[in-house]
């Protein structure tokens, strides 16, 4: 069984989670903070959407594992493991902004094999299997392809916020930020999809968790991009992440962040 066999089920998960989330969006929503040393919000929408997806997975694939942001790990030694972030970009969500989405990833033997980012408010879905990536939305359906970028000085770069980085990582990021053509903050999962769509060139993040990155790896790679750690290793475990559309930009970012 290949990852593509799961694509219709991923659509079911996206539809069900979106139907659960949308009644909460742009409403007077209670917000809890998950961190004592910062602000990491969670809402009833996050929890309800993850519960909805977990219930569907347990019913359809009882032998599969699940790793989710809100309810943790369940049977993650299984051949197939679903990696869920019900609302990636909760800070945007609670602000009524659009840079959020539901991340649904599937791993097989520890490797990401299928991923989707669903934005139910804009009715957009970005998905890929590492070999190809596609967009489906109000403007139609199309293949996703990264764009070429000759060098770091011509790159458009995103990060969620340098304030999320520790002091050393922020200093290293600053060296890179001085070199790129344009640096922008925010975006969360939406930034990865815009890179896959050929609209931006580079994403730099730290403190990434598996549920932040697993679903977007098959999308970006399927569109022709590169996803690694700052050490140029596999990214599915999270940590410090480099995502690039062009290998020249990726190599330049690796060198600047290392030195």
Secondary structure by P-SEA (a helix, b strand, c coil): cccccaaaaaaaaaaaaaaacccccccbbbbbbccccccccccaaaaaaaaaaaaaaaaacccbbbbbcccccccccccbbbbbccccaaaaaaaccccbbbbbbbbccccccbbbbbbccccccccccccccccccccbbbbbbbbbbcccccbbbbccccccccaaaaaaaaaaaacccccccccaaaaaaaaaaccccccccccccccccccaaaaaaaaccccccccccccccccbbbbbccaaaaaaaaaaaac
